Amino acid sequence: MPKSLHKTLVSWIGGNDLKAVGHEPAGPIWSTLKNIQFDAVKLLYAYPYEQVAPYIALLECHTDIAIEACEVSLSSPVNFGEIYLAVEPCLARLASKGTEISILLSPGTPAMQAVWILLGKTKFSAVFYQSSLEKGVEKVRIPFELAAEFVPSISVISDNKFRALADSRVPINAAFDNIVTQNPSMLLLKQQAQMLAERHVPVLIYGETGTGKELFARAIHNASPRREKPFIALNCGAIPEELIDSTLFGHKKGAFTGAVADRSGVFQQADGGTLFLDEFGELSPQSQVRLLRVLQEGRLVPVGSDAEHPVDVRIITATHRNLMEAVAGGQFREDLFYRVAVGVLHLPPLRARQGDLSLLADVVLKAQGGQDSVFLGKKLSAEAKKIILQHPWRGNVRELQSTLVRAALWSAGVNITGAELQQALFTMPEREPELLNHDVSQGVDLNDLMGELAAHYIQNAMAHTGQNKTKAAKLLGLKSQQTLSNWIEKYGIEQ
Ligand SMILES: Nc1ncnc2c1ncn2[C@@H]1O[C@H](COP(=O)(O)OP(=O)(O)OP(=O)(O)O)[C@@H](O)[C@H]1O
């Protein structure tokens, strides 16, 4: 039978693919090409050409199918707007030739995966694959229709609108004014959050504690068409397992001991509005199943009741855990992950937000002045600002806020001095590394410990240099590539 369609695999080139250079090709792309028959492969990459060229050459030696690789310039691998603008024309060109598009989801960042799913499930009808060491290459079943279930108006959102929204000159909605920043990556995140606010898609916010996940969630709600309806926040990690069902879905009087009256759950309280599920990664496997069912069916049954209630909430989830890793490790349900991880935002920790410390400090002090006259007119002296800029904030805006409040409370005059700020800082004791913590009286195996240390740094250096032994040896202060190989062999270090 003649082939009617050209079957093309499309993928970003990821770090695990590049590791293959110098050996047999490995990584998700090669595994997929080995296992599934395609007519062509189209690869996008945001790594420097020098790093990618040897990989492509290696692939070409091992396969006869046509390989086309295309460099994409991204200011950040999580920039949704830029990723969209790179990916959309590529898929459009393939679709216009009648190509059967298959997308490999594994390589790339969660933002890249989210854009693949958005486009591959809406504008272009694509088949999805993923490849992992544990499960090999699999076709991915994405058990929902984005266009039908989440974005009924997708067809009326024109490319121009999407492009305009992706363009950083779009004015930020006032709902985002509370998010104080002058850091370029945070400004972009505000733009992306605004894009997501306008559409009824679930949002997943990653970030260390106190980085502003709830602040973003509230801003998304306030900028969305649901702004007049409730915003309900729930910390999933703080609810005991036996109460999670009734907290989420409500209960009938008498459903269990202590249920003295009917009570609505957060889904009902947030009806028509937004439900923010913080510490989402902490939900137990049982709760994950029940939540998934409610999200799939759009209906819930309160504990102890027979009556079904329709669910009309927008879900925003937040976590500090890497959920992709939790999915790979089997602790988090993959189907639930894909259901909530449509719009993904990664909030950087405070220590990575250049330019924000000083600005935030001023805003926090001013805001505190509005709440309590004790703080009115308090200012940071130049010395206090210097200490703030030099302090290794662990990532947390809350830590900065409470330090400033303490310093302002203790300061005698209008100006907070350096000494007053220093006094207000809590310094965390450094944790002694495990490696130095063994009890010698119980005996230690020095060779094992040396091997552990060597493996840690050698693997890091190899990853950092794209598996280039000469460069890695240099980074580790070793004489040559041969010396590095000797270490690898001596301690049996896996690469
Ligand atoms: N960019 C910012 N501008 C102004 N305030 C901020 C900013 N980021 C965080 N904050 C403030 O820091 C505090 C912590 O923020 P938030 O509760 O949103 O963090 P979170 O990531 O949800 O924390 P957790 O993970 O602990 O729940 C809040 O008082 C918030 O207003």
The ligand as an SDF file (V2000), in Angstrom:
LIG
                    3D

 31 33  0  0  0  0  0  0  0  0999 V2000
    7.6120   39.6770   44.0870 N   0  0  0  0  0  0  0  0  0  0  0  0
    7.0060   39.9460   45.2370 C   0  0  0  0  0  0  0  0  0  0  0  0
    6.5850   41.1940   45.5000 N   0  0  0  0  0  0  0  0  0  0  0  0
    5.9900   41.4810   46.6620 C   0  0  0  0  0  0  0  0  0  0  0  0
    5.7650   40.6080   47.6350 N   0  0  0  0  0  0  0  0  0  0  0  0
    6.1540   39.3610   47.4360 C   0  0  0  0  0  0  0  0  0  0  0  0
    6.8030   38.9420   46.2230 C   0  0  0  0  0  0  0  0  0  0  0  0
    7.0540   37.6450   46.3070 N   0  0  0  0  0  0  0  0  0  0  0  0
    6.5930   37.2300   47.4950 C   0  0  0  0  0  0  0  0  0  0  0  0
    6.0580   38.2640   48.1830 N   0  0  0  0  0  0  0  0  0  0  0  0
    5.4740   38.2240   49.5220 C   0  0  0  0  0  0  0  0  0  0  0  0
    6.1280   37.1760   50.2240 O   0  0  0  0  0  0  0  0  0  0  0  0
    5.2020   36.4520   51.0270 C   0  0  0  0  0  0  0  0  0  0  0  0
    5.1980   35.0020   50.5930 C   0  0  0  0  0  0  0  0  0  0  0  0
    4.5620   34.9190   49.3040 O   0  0  0  0  0  0  0  0  0  0  0  0
    3.5750   33.7120   48.9450 P   0  0  0  0  0  0  0  0  0  0  0  0
    2.7260   33.3360   50.1290 O   0  0  0  0  0  0  0  0  0  0  0  0
    2.8920   34.0610   47.6820 O   0  0  0  0  0  0  0  0  0  0  0  0
    4.6640   32.5960   48.7140 O   0  0  0  0  0  0  0  0  0  0  0  0
    4.4610   31.0410   48.4210 P   0  0  0  0  0  0  0  0  0  0  0  0
    5.4910   30.6940   47.4040 O   0  0  0  0  0  0  0  0  0  0  0  0
    3.0320   30.7550   48.1050 O   0  0  0  0  0  0  0  0  0  0  0  0
    4.8710   30.4380   49.8110 O   0  0  0  0  0  0  0  0  0  0  0  0
    4.5810   28.9420   50.3930 P   0  0  0  0  0  0  0  0  0  0  0  0
    5.2090   27.9660   49.4610 O   0  0  0  0  0  0  0  0  0  0  0  0
    5.2890   28.9660   51.7090 O   0  0  0  0  0  0  0  0  0  0  0  0
    3.1030   28.8210   50.5040 O   0  0  0  0  0  0  0  0  0  0  0  0
    3.8600   37.1150   50.8510 C   0  0  0  0  0  0  0  0  0  0  0  0
    3.6500   38.0230   51.9000 O   0  0  0  0  0  0  0  0  0  0  0  0
    3.9910   37.8460   49.5240 C   0  0  0  0  0  0  0  0  0  0  0  0
    3.1670   38.9710   49.4860 O   0  0  0  0  0  0  0  0  0  0  0  0
  1  2  1  0
  2  3  1  0
  2  7  2  0
  3  4  2  0
  4  5  1  0
  5  6  2  0
  6  7  1  0
  6 10  1  0
  7  8  1  0
  8  9  2  0
  9 10  1  0
 10 11  1  0
 11 12  1  0
 11 30  1  0
 12 13  1  0
 13 14  1  0
 13 28  1  0
 14 15  1  0
 15 16  1  0
 16 17  2  0
 16 18  1  0
 16 19  1  0
 19 20  1  0
 20 21  2  0
 20 22  1  0
 20 23  1  0
 23 24  1  0
 24 25  2  0
 24 26  1  0
 24 27  1  0
 28 29  1  0
 28 30  1  0
 30 31  1  0
M  END
$$$$
